[in-house]
Amino acid sequence: MDAILFKMISRSMIIIAMIITLLFFLIKRILIGVFPSCLDLPRVLTSDYKQSQGVVIKKSEMSIWLENGMHYRVGKVDWCEKGDCVQLTYLPFTRYATITNIVKSHR
């Protein structure tokens, strides 16, 4: 009888631990995605954007990294190459950016 009770309690504890872990990761994912956007909202409403410029040292399909060590989400960057000097207007918390000026590198 004690063995059956022990198995039931053990299984229940494992299921509860799995549910808590799942909830933790879901809440963490929501906060990581939503919280920076909430912090940027006042800047969008007042058009108070940040400015940056630098040379592109790395790019992926939707992001670029500048020589200052920062990365920005700029959308599709097929036309931008490594070594190009860019000026950006961006939101500081989400790092969503628009390239406002680009000087192509002469390679």
Phi, psi and omega in degrees: 000318180294326180294320179293316178298318179297317179297318180295316180294319179298313179296320178297318180295321178295316179296317178298317178298320178295319179294316179298317178298315179299314179298319179301312181291325177294315179295318179299316180296319179295315181295321179294323181279324187267320187300312178299325178295322178295322179291330179279342185304314178299325178292324178293317182294329180258005182054040181260076183268157176268157178241147176207158174211156179170181180263134180288122179254342181203148175215150172238193184297323185235001184225157172228152176243133179259168182296342178282001177090357182266150174241150184225145176266113186241006184085202183293129184236041179297327185274354180259136182242161172298138180096347177289143175267125184235151169247135185237148165245126187215165173265131191291331185269319179271341182064025171286132188223160172235131177280119183264336178206145179219134174245115183292143176285150181259086179250000000 
